[in-house]
């Protein structure tokens, strides 16, 4: 029961002792189940038919499916108690210990951490394998919901890289030259058009041209996916959220298939809007299953005042190259410039 009490505490954003569907979805979404499937699961657990889920209902449902994980969760609970006791004893005795005794304590802490990290790596590998297997079995596009995974507490001091111009080293040009697109000449033409448009904007000599009608081939091959994520952050969690956001953007920007990531903070609010540009939807779905993405989204359970709102949109080739270029030039990173 203590496990499910802890789950409810972390998922219950308004502290009313129960989970609404939005709170349930924000916590339990795994990037594989669709919104309709999550709603079906929610109503299955809600045996009292109150449109809310409480601890008893969570415990009753999951207890029927624990299997071997009942022993695992019980062992984790005992391990948690043992570690807390050891930490308390260390706090009281470390300063008075000899240098050799202090060395032994540090060594044991390091070894304990190493063992736990090894177990975590095995579990994360199992999570990714089972999720990938399920996606392959489905053999069809299923609109994913955002997955929430616990933030590990380990922060990176690296800042996200920002692309300020379409230089020869620009990721857009790298993507074109890497063979990811078949129509290289067409992409180069679009990039050249983008450069001319940016030059005209900077010289403030913009003139509206007649709209050229383009014929779509009816596929998403030449489309990218734009993802907008609205993140209302708790005031007390702003600094921790910024650290998590830096880590996330740094990793996402280096991910294959990510064209650009931009973030802005709404003036006089602790609300951030994150824009992600992906080559296509399948790349984004794979991105949702990476460890850094799961870590960021699980951390948001504690950082956000209300569940984040995610909106996606497919944009055709000619439009999206122009749009990304403008974003690279005109957007500012709120985690580096709080006033933006």
C-alpha positions, 0 to 999 in steps of 0.5 A: 500500500505504501507504494501506491500512496507514494504514486498518488502523492506524486501524481496528485497535483492539486492534493485532493487525495485522488486522481482526475483523468488529466492527472492520471494521464500525465503520470501513467502515459508511456508513449505507447498507449493512445489517449483512448486506451488510457481513458479505458484503463482509467475507467477500468481502475475507477471501480467506484465510478466517480471519475476519479481514482483513489489509492484503494482503487490503484492498489486493488487493480495493480495488486492483481498484476504484480506477479514477481514484481511484488517481491521486487517492490517489497525489496525496494521498500526494505532497501529504502529503509536500510539506506535511510538508516545508513545515511542517518548513522553516517551523518552522526558518526562521519565527522568523528571517525578516523581518516581510514574509517571515513575512507571506508564510508566513502568507498561504501557509498560509491559502491552502493551507488554503482550497484544501484546504477547498474540495476537502473540501467538493466531496468531501463533497457527492459523498459525500452525493449518492451516498449519497442516490441509493443510498437512493432506488434501494433504495426500502425501509427498510434498517437502517443501520449507523453510519458512521465518518468522519475527525474534522477536528480543528476544534472548536467552543466552543459548548455544547449547549442544554439544555431544562429546562422545557416553556415556550412556546419549548420545541422540543416545542411548536414541533414541534407548532405547526409543522404536523409533526403532523396531530392537533394537538389530540391532541398538545396533550392529551398535553403537558398530561398531561405537565405535570401528571405532572411537577408531581405528581412534583415535589410527590412526590404520585405515585399509580399510575393504572389502565393505559389500553389504547390502540389502535394504527393499525398505523403508525409515524406517531405513533411516535418513534425512541429511539437509545441509543449506548454509547461506551467512551472511552479514558482518554487521549482523554477531553478530545478526545472531550468536545470532539467530543461538544459539537460533535455534540450542539450540531449534532444538537439543532439538526437538524430532527426531533431532539426531544432529546439527553441524555448520561450518564457511567457512574460510575468509568468512561470510558463514556458513554451517549448518548440521541437522540430522533428524530421517526421512523426516516427522520429519523434515517437522514438525520441519519446522512448529515450532515457533523457526524454523519459527522465525530463517528463517524469521530473515534470510531475513535480515541477509543473503546476498543471499537466503540460499541454502538447500540440503537434502539427505536420508542415510541408517541405517548402514551408518548414525549411523557411519556418525553421530558419526564421526560428533559428534567427529570431527565437531566444532561449529562456533558460539562458535569458529569463527576461525573454 
